[in-house]
Amino acid sequence: MNFGDKLKNYRELNKMTQAELAKKVGVSRTTITELENGTKKATLKAIEKIAKGTNTTTSEWIDSTQDMKIKQFDGLTLVIDALHEAG
C-alpha cells in the first residue's frame, strides 16, 4: 500500500473528511488531497505532522511508503551528523 492509499484508508476508517484530517494534522485540505492522490510526495515534515496529529508514529507511515526517495532523508542525516559533532 502506498502512502496516499494508507492516508486515505486511515481517514476513511476514522470517518473523517479531508478537511477534518487536514485540521487535525495542521496542513491544508489541498495537501491531504495531493498526498492521497499521489500528486504530492510526502516529506519527512509532513509525515511527522500526520503522525503527531493521528497519534501514530512516523515509522508507521514511513514503513509503508515505497516511493520515498532517499534524498528526503539526506537532510535528516545531515542534522544528526551536525548534532553529533556539536556533542
N, C-alpha and C positions, 0 to 999 in steps of 0.2 A: 504494500500500500504506500503510495507516495504521500508527501507532506500535505498537499492540498486535500486529498481524499481523507486523510486522517483528521485534518482540521474540520472538514465538513461533517464527518462521521461524529466527532466529539460534539459539535454544535447541535446536530440533529438529535443525538441521544439525550442531550441535556435540554431539548426543546427550546432552543434559543434561536432568535433571528440573527442575521449577520450584524445588524445594528447593536443588538444586545451583547453579543460576544465582543464586538469592537469596543464598546463602552467598558466592558468588564476588564479587558486586557490593555486598554489605553491606546488603541490605534483607531484609524478611521475605518468606516464600513467599507470604503473602497479598497483599503488594504486587505481586509478579510476576503472580499470578493476576488481580488487579484491572486491572493495566496491560494484560495480554494480552486481557482481556475487554472493555476499554474502559469499565469502571465507575469507573475512576480515571484522571484526566488526568495525564500525565507532567509533573512540574515540572522546572524547569531543574536543580535539585539532584539529582533522581532521574536525569535524563539524564546528568549529569556522573558520577554513581556508576556507572551502567551502562556508560558509555564507558570509564571507568577500569578497571572490573572485566573488561571484554571486550577490552581493548587496541584500542579503536577511538576515533574522535574524536567529539566532541559533534555536529559538523556532519553526520556520517553518520546520526545519529539524528534530528536536527532537520530536515534537508532532507526527510525522508520523512514528517514529521508535519504533515499538512494541517490537523489540528484544533487546533493550538497557538494559544492566544489571545495577542494582542499584550500584554495586561496581564501575562503571565508574564515578559515581557522588560522591563517598566517598571522593576522593581526593579533589574535589571542595569544599565539605563541610568542610574538614579539613583546607583548605586555608581560607575560610570565617571565620571559628572559630578563627583561628590564627590572622587574621586581626582585628577581633572584639576585641579580648583580647589585642592586641597591641594598640588599641584605635586610 
